[in-house]
């Protein structure tokens, strides 16, 4: 062998031997962070070139396997549940039989600090200069300020993570002509949501009713929507508050979508109470406004203010195509949001308004998030609805050993279920005199004509005899 060739081979061997052994890092969450709800576990090898040798990456939480991936990105979405301590382990199997293991421990709330920690969740929408959603951002790309003080982000859920959704549809009398088209668009909106997302459907006229609770089969939910008829007034404020209650107990991101064509005329709560409920919830609220609602300056000012507080927005529609476009925009937005969680560095007294701002390290990008929240108190004062007419909503309430949402339930709505044993139809509204829901075969009854009308009707929604 020539001397020059020998030297080249020697240098190659030395170079290979000099390469550092790959190191496994868990990028998110970090050691001793607080985590709750949907959390992205992310791992990487250093140097990054070593990732070419990865055969598989397995993710474990509390000793239970939660994900296994074989290609980039090496991430796993995991539902951590309420704030608590967890052990997270990542195992990387390499080509050739090598294995790397990394373990971290997230932080829980011990008895000594359970009265001083409340987790705050902030949903953020990020778009580039051309209005396109920005994906692939990491916790380090965000900065959260509460009352101008920078906070430490302790939990993070990326876009595509699970969302708890409540869709509220206006079925007041003024919706008579528009309702058939709205029902079609509502069903399409729901059909295109990921099946695993907990989704509730509500309707409102003089009152508010849940016609499809989370978990109802899609076919039954669609039939419930098909049965809707336009009648009565508009309890818009009640619908917003009830929708917030529907998503309050869910983990992770939350979204409320309200379609209305009129001013509020029949709610038992006022605008001030609705504003308090939104300030005390971590749900993003969207309004799709048509008809009189879209033309009324006072109504538009109010719903725009409410949507802005929550980090949502208002979409005005005039024709059927606008409705389809609005529902599509809302659906795509809630699919592409980030959830940031932090524990305030400074705890304020219950009932205090805490302004928030979120910044993102992304050139030309714009971020939209809730403008603040009301600090919750264990007694319930200063949060959500102050009286028994509606639910009191809260998030991050302090509990011994955990932090979790809290809801004080409102009185149950007057409603009934079909008496047929095989029926899985959701709660449907009774008319004011206690008769069944109005249908095309059983017009709105009054007094003692209710039973006679329903006995002569094939409507499955008639009250049981």
PyMOL commands that set and color helices and strands:
alter all, ss='L'
color gray80, all
select helices_A, chain A and resi 3-18+48-53+139-141+173-175+179-191+218-226+236-248+271-279+291-295+297-310+320-335+449-455
alter helices_A, ss='H'
color red, helices_A
select strands_A, chain A and resi 23-28+38-46+54-61+64-69+75-79+87-94+99-105+119-127+142-146+149-151+153-157+163-170+199-204+208-212+253-260+284-289+314-316+337-343+353-360+366-369+372-374+392-399+402-408+415-416+428-429
alter strands_A, ss='S'
color yellow, strands_A
deselect
rebuild
show_as cartoon
